[in-house]
Amino acid sequence: MHVLVIQNDHSSPVSLVGDYLMAAGAKLSTILPHDGDKLPAAPGDYDAAVILGGPQHAGDDKNFPAFPPMLDLLRAFHEQAKPMLGLCLGGQLLARAFGAQVRRNDEFEYGYLPIDITADGQNDPLLTGLAPRQRIMQWHEDTFGIPEKGVRLMTGSTCENQAFRFGQTTYGFQCHFEVSEDQARHWIESFGHVIMKRFGDVKGTAELARASDELKKYGRRAADFCRVVTQRWTSVIQERRGKAA
């Protein structure tokens, strides 16, 4: 089981998702296309792809010229029914690849905010049986539309579209369920200046304190969500490999 990992920024590694994939026997090949790593021309022998987050805006082809060929590659994976999992920016790129709009969200989302599994999500192979409300790390200012014929799987009060499935093998999530507790703590401690710049000293300090408290309360449960969803997504990969054999 060979999985391509498209890492859009050094600060957003595959983290727990990668741990659970490797525990299931997957080989991971990670590329950083914005650092000069060459994107494959086609899916080739890859069985699946994970597309990770980053600070870029998904429509900013001028400053990030790797996006157009990346979108072509994602469409090729989908055409071959090879599973894809997009997280935050990765989910936005998947939405864009299949015709949906990516735009600035009305609110900046930060911390372990509540998101709800929709009725369709409760019947989805990745989410069925999970608690209807989840608290998972968020850090984004953009949002994606749902591609035509796509299915909304999760929703939130401050950002309507939190997860979608397109076809049977392509999944996009707005939240960062891949982050471990240590990774989330690193983000809060090392990139707090970003929050302070956005909100100012008083509110920024309060936002950082809130995120730290939420990490203590919900970090472990968010990791459990990651484990279950990644293991189920791994089963999708294995099923598709069996059909292709």
C-alpha positions as CSV (number, residue, x, y, z in Angstrom):
1,M,0.0,0.0,0.0
2,H,1.8,3.1,-1.3
3,V,0.5,6.5,-0.3
4,L,1.5,9.8,-1.7
5,V,1.7,12.6,0.9
6,I,1.5,16.1,-0.5
7,Q,2.8,18.4,2.2
8,N,2.1,22.1,1.5
9,D,4.1,23.5,4.4
10,H,6.8,22.4,6.7
11,S,4.6,23.2,9.7
12,S,1.8,20.9,8.7
13,P,3.2,17.3,8.5
14,V,1.1,14.2,8.2
15,S,1.4,13.6,11.9
16,L,-1.1,11.0,13.4
17,V,-2.6,10.1,10.0
18,G,0.8,9.0,8.9
19,D,1.4,7.0,12.1
20,Y,-1.9,5.1,11.6
21,L,-1.2,4.5,7.9
22,M,2.2,3.1,8.6
23,A,0.8,1.0,11.4
24,A,-1.4,-0.6,8.8
25,G,1.6,-1.4,6.6
26,A,1.5,1.6,4.3
27,K,4.6,3.1,2.6
28,L,4.5,6.9,2.6
29,S,6.2,9.0,0.0
30,T,6.2,12.7,1.1
31,I,6.8,15.6,-1.3
32,L,6.8,19.3,-0.7
33,P,5.9,20.8,-4.1
34,H,6.3,24.4,-3.0
35,D,9.9,23.7,-2.0
36,G,10.7,22.4,-5.5
37,D,9.8,18.7,-5.2
38,K,8.4,17.5,-8.4
39,L,4.8,16.3,-8.5
40,P,4.3,13.0,-10.2
41,A,2.8,13.3,-13.7
42,A,0.2,10.6,-12.9
43,P,-0.9,8.4,-10.0
44,G,1.3,5.6,-11.2
45,D,1.8,2.9,-8.5
46,Y,0.4,5.1,-5.7
47,D,-2.7,3.6,-4.2
48,A,-3.9,6.8,-2.5
49,A,-3.0,10.4,-1.6
50,V,-3.1,12.6,1.4
51,I,-3.1,16.4,0.8
52,L,-2.2,18.4,3.8
53,G,-2.7,21.9,5.1
54,G,-0.7,25.1,4.9
55,P,-1.0,28.9,5.0
56,Q,-1.6,29.3,1.3
57,H,-4.9,30.3,-0.3
58,A,-6.1,27.5,-2.5
59,G,-6.8,29.8,-5.4
60,D,-3.5,31.6,-5.3
61,D,-1.9,30.1,-8.5
62,K,0.2,33.2,-9.0
63,N,2.3,32.8,-5.9
64,F,2.0,29.0,-5.8
65,P,2.4,27.7,-9.3
66,A,2.4,24.1,-8.1
67,F,-1.3,24.3,-7.6
68,P,-2.5,23.8,-11.2
69,P,-0.5,20.6,-11.8
70,M,-1.5,19.5,-8.4
71,L,-5.1,19.9,-9.2
72,D,-4.6,17.9,-12.4
73,L,-3.0,15.1,-10.4
74,L,-5.8,15.0,-7.9
75,R,-8.4,14.7,-10.7
76,A,-6.3,11.8,-12.1
77,F,-6.4,10.0,-8.8
78,H,-10.1,10.4,-8.6
79,E,-10.6,9.2,-12.2
80,Q,-8.8,6.0,-11.2
81,A,-10.9,5.7,-8.1
82,K,-7.7,5.9,-5.9
83,P,-8.7,7.3,-2.5
84,M,-7.8,10.8,-1.4
85,L,-7.9,12.5,1.9
86,G,-7.6,16.3,2.1
87,L,-7.1,18.2,5.3
88,C,-7.7,22.0,5.7
89,L,-6.0,23.5,2.7
90,G,-6.0,19.9,1.2
91,G,-9.7,19.8,1.5
92,Q,-10.0,23.2,-0.1
93,L,-7.8,22.0,-3.0
94,L,-10.0,18.9,-3.5
95,A,-13.1,21.1,-3.5
96,R,-11.5,23.4,-6.1
97,A,-10.3,20.4,-8.2
98,F,-13.9,19.3,-8.7
99,G,-15.5,22.7,-9.4
100,A,-16.4,24.1,-6.0
101,Q,-15.6,27.7,-4.9
102,V,-13.0,28.3,-2.2
103,R,-13.4,31.7,-0.5
104,R,-12.7,33.6,2.7
105,N,-14.9,32.4,5.5
106,D,-17.0,34.8,7.4
107,E,-15.2,34.0,10.6
108,F,-11.6,32.9,11.4
109,E,-11.7,29.5,13.1
110,Y,-9.1,28.7,15.7
111,G,-9.0,26.0,18.4
112,Y,-11.0,22.9,19.1
113,L,-14.3,24.2,17.9
114,P,-17.5,22.0,17.8
115,I,-18.4,20.4,14.5
116,D,-21.4,18.1,13.9
117,I,-21.7,15.0,11.7
118,T,-24.6,15.4,9.3
119,A,-27.3,12.8,8.6
120,D,-25.4,11.8,5.5
121,G,-22.2,11.7,7.5
122,Q,-23.7,9.3,10.0
123,N,-24.3,6.9,7.1
124,D,-20.8,7.4,5.6
125,P,-18.2,4.5,6.0
126,L,-15.7,6.8,7.6
127,L,-18.0,8.5,10.2
128,T,-20.8,6.0,11.0
129,G,-21.3,5.3,14.7
130,L,-19.1,8.2,15.9
131,A,-20.3,10.8,18.4
132,P,-22.5,13.3,16.5
133,R,-20.5,16.3,17.9
134,Q,-16.7,16.4,17.6
135,R,-14.2,18.9,18.9
136,I,-11.2,19.0,16.5
137,M,-8.4,21.5,15.9
138,Q,-9.2,24.3,13.5
139,W,-6.9,27.0,12.1
140,H,-8.2,28.5,8.9
141,E,-9.7,31.7,7.3
142,D,-10.9,30.2,4.1
143,T,-13.8,27.7,3.4
144,F,-14.8,25.4,0.5
145,G,-18.0,24.9,-1.3
146,I,-19.3,21.3,-1.8
147,P,-18.7,20.1,-5.3
148,E,-21.7,19.3,-7.4
149,K,-22.9,15.8,-6.5
150,G,-20.7,15.9,-3.5
151,V,-22.1,15.1,0.0
152,R,-21.7,17.3,3.1
153,L,-20.5,15.0,6.0
154,M,-19.8,17.5,8.8
155,T,-20.9,21.0,9.5
156,G,-20.3,23.8,12.0
157,S,-22.0,27.0,13.3
158,T,-19.2,29.3,12.2
159,C,-18.2,27.4,9.0
160,E,-21.0,25.4,7.3
161,N,-18.9,23.0,5.2
162,Q,-16.5,21.0,7.4
163,A,-16.2,17.8,5.5
164,F,-17.4,16.3,2.2
165,R,-17.2,13.1,0.1
166,F,-17.0,13.3,-3.7
167,G,-17.8,10.0,-5.3
168,Q,-16.9,7.0,-3.2
169,T,-13.2,7.6,-2.6
170,T,-12.4,11.3,-2.3
171,Y,-12.8,13.0,1.1
172,G,-12.1,16.6,2.1
173,F,-12.1,17.9,5.7
174,Q,-11.7,21.5,6.9
175,C,-10.5,20.5,10.3
176,H,-7.0,19.4,11.2
177,F,-7.8,16.0,12.7
178,E,-4.3,14.8,11.7
179,V,-2.6,16.8,14.4
180,S,-1.3,15.0,17.5
181,E,-1.6,16.7,20.9
182,D,2.1,17.5,20.8
183,Q,1.7,19.0,17.3
184,A,-1.2,21.1,18.4
185,R,0.7,22.3,21.4
186,H,3.6,23.2,19.1
187,W,1.3,25.3,16.9
188,I,-0.2,27.2,19.8
189,E,3.2,27.9,21.4
190,S,5.3,28.5,18.3
191,F,2.8,30.4,16.1
192,G,1.0,32.4,18.8
193,H,2.4,35.5,17.2
194,V,0.1,34.9,14.3
195,I,-2.9,35.0,16.6
196,M,-1.6,38.0,18.4
197,K,-1.1,39.9,15.2
198,R,-4.7,39.0,14.1
199,F,-6.5,39.9,17.3
200,G,-4.2,42.2,19.2
201,D,-2.7,41.7,22.6
202,V,-5.8,41.4,24.8
203,K,-8.0,39.2,22.6
204,G,-5.0,37.3,21.2
205,T,-3.9,36.3,24.7
206,A,-7.4,35.1,25.4
207,E,-7.6,33.1,22.2
208,L,-4.3,31.4,22.9
209,A,-5.5,30.6,26.5
210,R,-8.8,29.2,25.1
211,A,-7.0,27.0,22.6
212,S,-4.6,25.6,25.2
213,D,-7.6,24.8,27.5
214,E,-9.4,23.1,24.7
215,L,-6.4,21.1,23.8
216,K,-6.3,19.7,27.3
217,K,-10.0,18.9,27.2
218,Y,-10.4,17.6,23.7
219,G,-7.0,16.7,22.3
220,R,-7.2,13.0,23.2
221,R,-10.7,12.6,21.9
222,A,-9.7,14.3,18.7
223,A,-6.8,11.8,18.3
224,D,-9.3,9.0,18.8
225,F,-11.4,10.5,15.9
226,C,-8.2,10.5,13.8
227,R,-7.4,6.9,14.6
228,V,-10.9,5.6,13.7
229,V,-11.3,7.7,10.5
230,T,-7.8,6.9,9.3
231,Q,-8.2,3.2,9.9
232,R,-11.5,3.2,8.1
233,W,-10.0,5.2,5.2
234,T,-7.2,2.6,5.1
235,S,-9.8,0.0,4.6
236,V,-11.1,2.0,1.6
237,I,-7.6,1.9,0.1
238,Q,-7.3,-1.8,0.7
239,E,-10.7,-2.5,-0.9
240,R,-9.8,-0.4,-4.0
241,R,-6.5,-2.2,-4.3
242,G,-8.3,-5.5,-4.2
243,K,-10.7,-4.4,-7.0
244,A,-7.8,-3.2,-9.1
245,A,-5.8,-6.4,-8.7
